[in-house]
Amino acid sequence: MKELTILTGASRGMGQAIAKALMKEEAILITMQRHPCEALQEQAQACGCQLIQLAVDLADVQKAAQMMADTLALVPQWQSLDRLTLICNAGVNGPAGFAEDTSDDEFIFTQNVMALSPMVMTRRFLRETKDFKGKRRVLCISSGNGRNPVMALSAYGTAKASLDAFCRCAAFDETGKANPVPIVALAPGIIETDMQRHSRAEMALPTEVREKYIRYHNEGRLMTPEAAAEKILAYMEREDFGSRPVADVRDPV
Ligand SMILES: NC(=O)c1ccc[n+]([C@@H]2O[C@H](COP(=O)([O-])OP(=O)(O)OC[C@H]3O[C@@H](n4cnc5c(N)ncnc54)[C@H](OP(=O)(O)O)[C@@H]3O)[C@@H](O)[C@H]2O)c1
């Protein structure tokens, strides 16, 4: 199958592991993050995958939307491919502290990166590829924290809950269309990345919240980024992908 995947947040953590797992001969991968990743470039050269790494700060929502629109032009043959996939993975911890205590700028930054940018990118992806004859898929990486609030992490939880709501609405819009796009907000489980390391060290979190993250780590409950990437990509290949627009990677088939 000839396919193009557009992936945000591939420079580190789970996004980098997803990118590595996607890079095969003839695959086309476009990534978007602030910093390029040398390891991905090396793997792309070794395996004959076409990799384009775009530097973008997704806090700039208008730019993210424009970049999404411009991205397809980088792959002139995109209309003849079999499948197009958008994976919105980039994320930030957001400010820690009670809702009234964290800065407005940090709150807005968090919503821009993790809620508004994936929303506008998905909208543009759907619009630009409207007449595409092959299969299209959208995956937004969500979090259990958007479904069950964690104390003193309201910016993060709000962004993920908004993303869930958007995916639910956008997926509903697809129902009944001739070539509907499955759109899924997926909670990926708990993964040992910079995000978790930051949470364990975040002194602005209430002690019990920080200790919960430390306990998860000490009990060996964190997945490696590679294991998480494998589960996510397997989930995306499931027959029922899209049947639940707000989903968890651990959902039974
Ligand atoms: N780790 C977990 O336990 C866990 C649990 C549930 C959900 N998640 C979700 O999984 C996703 C990946 O998280 P992770 O743990 O892999 O995080 P991570 O290791 O901190 O990586 C975050 C990625 O997002 C990119 N990013 C951050 N801010 C950005 C910005 N302003 N513009 C563009 N790109 C930006 C980073 O690239 P640059 O710094 O180069 O920009 C990096 O590639 C996130 O959506 C996160 O919320 C993680």
The ligand as a Tripos MOL2 file, in Angstrom:
@<TRIPOS>MOLECULE
LIG
   48    52     1     0     0
SMALL
NO_CHARGES

@<TRIPOS>ATOM
      1 N1          3.5540   10.1350   28.2140 N.am      1 LIG1
      2 C1          2.3750    9.7470   28.6700 C.2       1 LIG1
      3 O1          2.2660    9.0230   29.6760 O.2       1 LIG1
      4 C2          1.1230   10.1840   27.9650 C.ar      1 LIG1
      5 C3         -0.0990    9.7450   28.4810 C.ar      1 LIG1
      6 C4         -1.2710   10.1310   27.8280 C.ar      1 LIG1
      7 C5         -1.2030   10.9150   26.7000 C.ar      1 LIG1
      8 N2          0.0080   11.3370   26.2350 N.ar      1 LIG1
      9 C6          0.0160   12.1560   25.0280 C.3       1 LIG1
     10 O2          0.8830   11.5660   24.0710 O.3       1 LIG1
     11 C7          1.4150   12.5730   23.1930 C.3       1 LIG1
     12 C8          2.9270   12.4360   23.1150 C.3       1 LIG1
     13 O3          3.4440   12.6930   24.4050 O.3       1 LIG1
     14 P1          4.9180   12.2810   24.8510 P.3       1 LIG1
     15 O4          4.7740   11.7120   26.1960 O.co2     1 LIG1
     16 O5          5.6010   11.5280   23.7830 O.co2     1 LIG1
     17 O6          5.5550   13.7440   25.0180 O.3       1 LIG1
     18 P2          7.0580   14.2770   24.8130 P.3       1 LIG1
     19 O7          8.0380   13.1780   24.9230 O.co2     1 LIG1
     20 O8          7.1540   15.4250   25.7350 O.co2     1 LIG1
     21 O9          7.0690   14.7850   23.2800 O.3       1 LIG1
     22 C9          6.2480   15.8370   22.9110 C.3       1 LIG1
     23 C10         6.3630   16.0630   21.4180 C.3       1 LIG1
     24 O10         5.4900   17.1700   21.0890 O.3       1 LIG1
     25 C11         6.2410   18.1620   20.3980 C.3       1 LIG1
     26 N3          5.8040   19.5050   20.7710 N.ar      1 LIG1
     27 C12         5.6860   20.0120   22.0260 C.ar      1 LIG1
     28 N4          5.3490   21.2990   21.9720 N.ar      1 LIG1
     29 C13         5.2470   21.6240   20.6580 C.ar      1 LIG1
     30 C14         4.9580   22.8210   19.9640 C.ar      1 LIG1
     31 N5          4.7000   23.9730   20.6030 N.pl3     1 LIG1
     32 N6          4.9540   22.8110   18.6110 N.ar      1 LIG1
     33 C15         5.2390   21.6620   17.9470 C.ar      1 LIG1
     34 N7          5.5150   20.5030   18.5460 N.ar      1 LIG1
     35 C16         5.5360   20.4860   19.8930 C.ar      1 LIG1
     36 C17         7.6830   17.9340   20.8530 C.3       1 LIG1
     37 O11         8.5680   18.3940   19.8300 O.3       1 LIG1
     38 P3          9.4680   19.7360   19.9380 P.3       1 LIG1
     39 O12         9.8180   19.9240   21.3720 O.co2     1 LIG1
     40 O13        10.5980   19.4600   19.0080 O.co2     1 LIG1
     41 O14         8.5570   20.8140   19.4220 O.co2     1 LIG1
     42 C18         7.7650   16.4280   20.9760 C.3       1 LIG1
     43 O15         8.0710   15.8460   19.7320 O.3       1 LIG1
     44 C19         0.9420   13.9020   23.7700 C.3       1 LIG1
     45 O16        -0.2030   14.3470   23.0790 O.3       1 LIG1
     46 C20         0.5740   13.5610   25.1940 C.3       1 LIG1
     47 O17        -0.3710   14.4470   25.7440 O.3       1 LIG1
     48 C21         1.1790   10.9970   26.8330 C.ar      1 LIG1
@<TRIPOS>BOND
     1     1     2 1
     2     2     3 2
     3     2     4 1
     4     4     5 ar
     5     4    48 ar
     6     5     6 ar
     7     6     7 ar
     8     7     8 ar
     9     8     9 1
    10     8    48 ar
    11     9    10 1
    12     9    46 1
    13    10    11 1
    14    11    12 1
    15    11    44 1
    16    12    13 1
    17    13    14 1
    18    14    15 2
    19    14    16 1
    20    14    17 1
    21    17    18 1
    22    18    19 2
    23    18    20 1
    24    18    21 1
    25    21    22 1
    26    22    23 1
    27    23    24 1
    28    23    42 1
    29    24    25 1
    30    25    26 1
    31    25    36 1
    32    26    27 ar
    33    26    35 ar
    34    27    28 ar
    35    28    29 ar
    36    29    30 ar
    37    29    35 ar
    38    30    31 1
    39    30    32 ar
    40    32    33 ar
    41    33    34 ar
    42    34    35 ar
    43    36    37 1
    44    36    42 1
    45    37    38 1
    46    38    39 2
    47    38    40 1
    48    38    41 1
    49    42    43 1
    50    44    45 1
    51    44    46 1
    52    46    47 1
@<TRIPOS>SUBSTRUCTURE
     1 LIG1         1 GROUP 0 **** ****
